Amino acid sequence: SALYVQGVRQPGQFDTTQWQSVHAEDSFSWTGLFEPTKAEFEQVRRHVDLHDLVVEDALNAHQRPKLETYGEAVFLVLKTARYRDDVEEAEFGEIQVFVTPHAVLHVRHNSPSRLTGVRSTLETKPELLEHGPGAVLHAIVDHVVDGYEPVVSAIETDVREVERAVFNRHVGINPVERIYGLMRTVLLVQDALAPLLSPLDQLANRPFRVVAPELQEYFRDAHDHLVEVNQRVDTLHDLLGSILAANLTQVSIRQNEDMRKISAWVAI
């Protein structure tokens, strides 16, 4: 937890119990939790006025990406992703961000969601932090959206390998199991990306108390990037469907050829 005044981090660890004595318009706190317990949340609630529904969501996790407002506060749920080439599967984490005019609280679940680098990078840009908690919200969103790019690129590489295997008659192993596995991975990635499109569009175009107007163009850029990545995922889903159909057609043709050979030998 840290306190920021006019975009500059104050020395030392910030004590959330002292926040009641800090009301400066140009200051806010940023607190991060990793898979917190209910007791830890109760301590944070003295500092940040959290809605009961936010606490419930943050403790249980496994939420779909969404954006909710509670008065002047904003609650955003994001899915993080990381691709494992060895098993051709995507691992997902979750980040929940609660933003008020004077505080940011983010809660992380699962490993693919570290934000240490985000905080360090943002602290080198006091001109952005001067815009308040909305700058932190954008930095987290931008980090998550950028993390989808290597995941989708890795899936595209594996899909191209499967495509070559299907149309290479010298390959004796039927890749249908691998195709189904990749289709499942693509569907899970779609579940993480697609629901986030609407929240980012709202942050880019609707007025929010915690998002300075100067930051909305940054959210528009993140939204545009997400749209591009989401379109690539949709293309991969369609391509895998075509590859599966082509593979089944080839198997059927080969079976027919085998039956003709067997029939010929029976006739002989």
MOVEN-V454130 format. One record per residue. N is the residue number from 1. RES is the residue in one letter. PHI is phi in whole degrees, 0 to 359 (NA if undefined). D_FIRST is the distance of its C-alpha to the first C-alpha in Angstrom with 2 decimals. Layout:
# MOVEN-V454130
{{N:RES:PHI:D_FIRST} {N:RES:PHI:D_FIRST}}
This chain:
# MOVEN-V454130
{{1:S:NA:0.00} {2:A:216:3.80} {3:L:251:7.13} {4:Y:239:10.13} {5:V:236:13.64} {6:Q:53:16.66} {7:G:82:14.94} {8:V:244:13.77} {9:R:289:10.42} {10:Q:277:10.66} {11:P:299:11.15} {12:G:82:9.30} {13:Q:279:6.16} {14:F:277:5.37} {15:D:270:7.45} {16:T:296:7.62} {17:T:288:11.29} {18:Q:265:12.03} {19:W:297:11.40} {20:Q:298:15.10} {21:S:269:16.18} {22:V:244:14.62} {23:H:227:16.82} {24:A:298:17.45} {25:E:296:18.70} {26:D:260:17.20} {27:S:229:13.55} {28:F:202:10.75} {29:S:251:7.04} {30:W:225:5.57} {31:T:243:4.11} {32:G:240:6.28} {33:L:233:8.91} {34:F:240:12.15} {35:E:43:15.26} {36:P:288:13.92} {37:T:272:16.54} {38:K:296:17.75} {39:A:295:16.71} {40:E:296:13.01} {41:F:294:13.46} {42:E:298:15.29} {43:Q:293:12.52} {44:V:291:10.27} {45:R:295:13.57} {46:R:291:13.79} {47:H:264:11.05} {48:V:244:12.10} {49:D:282:15.87} {50:L:273:16.30} {51:H:289:19.90} {52:D:302:21.55} {53:L:293:22.57} {54:V:294:19.07} {55:V:299:18.10} {56:E:298:21.37} {57:D:296:20.91} {58:A:292:17.44} {59:L:285:18.81} {60:N:274:22.08} {61:A:59:21.14} {62:H:55:24.29} {63:Q:258:24.24} {64:R:284:26.12} {65:P:306:24.48} {66:K:199:24.57} {67:L:231:23.43} {68:E:228:23.48} {69:T:242:23.09} {70:Y:228:22.47} {71:G:68:23.66} {72:E:274:21.61} {73:A:273:18.80} {74:V:233:19.02} {75:F:236:18.44} {76:L:237:19.13} {77:V:249:19.90} {78:L:234:20.48} {79:K:253:22.35} {80:T:262:21.75} {81:A:220:24.84} {82:R:214:26.18} {83:Y:259:29.90} {84:R:254:31.66} {85:D:294:34.95} {86:D:294:36.43} {87:V:243:36.64} {88:E:53:36.38} {89:E:225:33.67} {90:A:258:30.33} {91:E:258:27.23} {92:F:237:24.75} {93:G:240:21.13} {94:E:216:19.30} {95:I:235:16.25} {96:Q:245:15.75} {97:V:239:13.99} {98:F:247:13.99} {99:V:237:14.10} {100:T:241:15.10} {101:P:301:16.25} {102:H:230:13.19} {103:A:203:10.33} {104:V:233:9.57} {105:L:234:8.94} {106:H:242:10.31} {107:V:237:12.04} {108:R:252:14.03} {109:H:227:17.40} {110:N:73:19.77} {111:S:285:19.70} {112:P:283:20.58} {113:S:209:17.21} {114:R:293:14.90} {115:L:237:12.65} {116:T:300:11.80} {117:G:295:14.75} {118:V:297:13.96} {119:R:297:10.82} {120:S:299:12.99} {121:T:293:15.94} {122:L:293:14.60} {123:E:291:13.34} {124:T:273:17.03} {125:K:235:18.16} {126:P:299:17.25} {127:E:294:20.30} {128:L:279:18.70} {129:L:296:15.32} {130:E:298:17.63} {131:H:281:18.67} {132:G:93:15.49} {133:P:303:13.50} {134:G:300:16.66} {135:A:294:16.20} {136:V:293:13.10} {137:L:302:15.27} {138:H:295:18.13} {139:A:300:16.44} {140:I:292:15.58} {141:V:300:19.11} {142:D:298:20.75} {143:H:297:19.29} {144:V:293:20.58} {145:V:295:23.91} {146:D:298:24.49} {147:G:290:24.06} {148:Y:286:27.09} {149:E:302:29.42} {150:P:296:29.87} {151:V:295:30.24} {152:V:293:33.03} {153:S:297:34.66} {154:A:294:34.89} {155:I:295:36.43} {156:E:301:38.89} {157:T:298:40.01} {158:D:292:40.74} {159:V:295:42.54} {160:R:296:44.77} {161:E:296:45.64} {162:V:295:46.65} {163:E:299:48.68} {164:R:294:50.61} {165:A:295:51.23} {166:V:295:52.70} {167:F:265:55.15} {168:N:256:56.09} {169:R:291:59.10} {170:H:278:59.03} {171:V:275:55.84} {172:G:276:57.02} {173:I:272:53.79} {174:N:284:53.08} {175:P:276:49.49} {176:V:298:49.26} {177:E:295:46.70} {178:R:294:44.45} {179:I:298:44.93} {180:Y:297:43.91} {181:G:297:40.80} {182:L:293:39.74} {183:M:297:40.54} {184:R:295:38.24} {185:T:298:35.39} {186:V:298:36.06} {187:L:296:36.04} {188:L:293:32.64} {189:V:294:31.24} {190:Q:300:32.95} {191:D:296:31.26} {192:A:276:27.82} {193:L:273:28.87} {194:A:303:31.38} {195:P:294:29.46} {196:L:278:26.74} {197:L:299:29.43} {198:S:295:29.77} {199:P:302:26.09} {200:L:292:25.79} {201:D:297:29.12} {202:Q:293:27.95} {203:L:295:24.82} {204:A:278:27.22} {205:N:234:29.95} {206:R:262:28.96} {207:P:284:27.40} {208:F:230:23.97} {209:R:300:22.38} {210:V:269:18.96} {211:V:244:20.69} {212:A:295:22.41} {213:P:306:25.99} {214:E:294:25.43} {215:L:270:23.05} {216:Q:295:25.62} {217:E:295:27.63} {218:Y:292:24.72} {219:F:293:24.52} {220:R:297:28.32} {221:D:296:28.18} {222:A:296:25.85} {223:H:296:28.23} {224:D:299:31.24} {225:H:297:29.87} {226:L:295:29.24} {227:V:300:32.79} {228:E:298:34.26} {229:V:295:32.60} {230:N:297:33.56} {231:Q:296:37.13} {232:R:296:37.29} {233:V:293:36.28} {234:D:299:38.98} {235:T:296:41.47} {236:L:297:40.66} {237:H:298:41.29} {238:D:294:44.63} {239:L:295:45.57} {240:L:295:45.00} {241:G:298:47.19} {242:S:293:49.91} {243:I:296:49.63} {244:L:297:50.00} {245:A:297:53.05} {246:A:295:54.59} {247:N:295:54.10} {248:L:295:55.77} {249:T:296:58.62} {250:Q:296:59.20} {251:V:297:59.28} {252:S:297:61.79} {253:I:297:63.97} {254:R:296:64.01} {255:Q:296:64.97} {256:N:297:67.82} {257:E:297:69.03} {258:D:296:69.02} {259:M:295:71.00} {260:R:295:73.58} {261:K:293:74.06} {262:I:296:74.47} {263:S:299:76.95} {264:A:295:78.89} {265:W:295:79.22} {266:V:298:80.33} {267:A:297:82.97} {268:I:295:84.21}}
